Amino acid sequence: MRILGIDLGIVRIGVAITDQSAIFASPLTVIQAGGIKKNAEKILNLANKYNCELIVFGMPYELDGSKGKIARKVEKLIVELKKSFKGKIDTIDERFTSVEAERALIDGDTSRAKRKQKIDKVAAALILQSYIDFHGGNFE
């Protein structure tokens, strides 16, 4: 089973994927964000290309636990994806993953220019790995 992980941003969408056994998450790509339908189409194409049975979105809750602007965009995108995606779609709290991703890239001595290119897909991998670890291999 392969799982796609999504970190939705205003400008870019970070995408990560698991190995075939759904044990490890790896950064996959960054796609330019557009409208809800265009974003859904791009994500659906990746999910189909890699035969993913599950798509996990990072849900960017506010510090107080409420849903802000991007969280509402995630919800709209999920509704659009459910029209075509045959697998399961789930979410996980993703507060602070972008900060963790940047810290990991800095620790890895990645230049500022390269960090900007990689941070979204690294954040998506952190989101996806958190989901895998939380569920312990039980994704039903």
Secondary structure as UniProt FT lines:
FT   STRAND          2..8
FT   STRAND          12..18
FT   TURN            20..21
FT   STRAND          25..32
FT   HELIX           36..49
FT   TURN            50..51
FT   STRAND          52..59
FT   TURN            63..64
FT   HELIX           69..82
FT   TURN            83..84
FT   STRAND          88..93
FT   TURN            95..96
FT   HELIX           97..107
FT   TURN            108..109
FT   HELIX           112..135
FT   TURN            136..137
//
